């Protein structure tokens, strides 16, 4: 969100549109453009598309560097929005119904790699993920279901998991199945961003995001509880079955060779879910391997506190990302370099300077504002 705000501020200054403002909402970006006594508002919901973020950032910086004119920038934004001839393989995981198959792959591998799932869990979690993927697909076709799709996925997942622990009480683990399936629906990123925003003087947005993430996370938990309650076929003993620890179950995946096979599948599923370009998979996979490798060493092998086993790998992931981007840029493998100015806090402009700044013609203002506005339409994911 900081990078988005930073780039937008610089674009509004460079293109002389001081009346165009951006506010980072919890689930969307809100653009306000004051035209005298009339104010135009535009709200853009967040989505996850890492490829568009990277492409549109280039356009924004090119306009700032004056290597791209406003007219050419608008044309480039339209080209990105239409995607042009997208590779057939990429189109399969970028759009539904292809995206339905990503959640089962991610859920089954995450349940076994991260949440001590068994082979029985692997099969049932794949079914839970397929059901959740279908719910997400239906929600895209019916807008009235968009706000409750997460809760429906939690209810269906809990019902299938209760059936699993009822049928295989010694081999199935309820918590690994539910956590593995709802892995994508959790709001961990929102919690981290809210803390970052609160510490960077975006108090209202950060506090609102934190409260919203807390309430929606509670909604997921409540949906799982409703699913267990509906699953009366599990009998009265289902409440005790869902509380049994996974470490006591039979069929644990103790062979490290299987984990080495399942981890790449889990990493690929996450990259597919974020719509990362296929050509960028190797760099992303290196970062994922460094992160999980150090997390495994610190938490499992060296038995370090949970705080350190999560903090240090996250820090190393950031360093690895920067190194990979720098090396690939120098070797001219990928053009992923982010300008250093993006990370620098800008000096606040004097109100008098803004008031006395020269105004462009009305057509020029409309056209220039469209650059920023359209850039934010797809790049709104950058703030999520």
Secondary structure, 3 states (H helix, E strand, C coil): CHHHHHHHHHHHHHCCCCCEEEEECCCEEEEEEEECCEEEEEEEECCCCHHHHHHHHHHHHHHHCCCCCHHHHHHHHHHHHHCCCCCHHHHHHHCCCCCHHHHHHHHHHHHHHCCCCEHHHHHHHHHHHHHHHHHHHHHHHCHHHCCCHHHHHHHHHHHHHHHHHHHCCCCCCHHHHHHHHCCCCCCHHHHHHHHHHHCCCCHHHHHHHHHHHHHHHHHHHHHHHHHHHHCHHHCCCHHHHCCCCHHHCCCECCCHHHHHHHHHHHHHHHHHHCCCCHHHHHHHHHHHHHHHHHHHHHHHHCCCCHHHHHHHHHHHHHHHHHHHHHHHHHCCCCCCCCCHHHHCCCCCCCHHHHHHCCCCCHHHHHHHHHHHHHHHHHHHHHHC
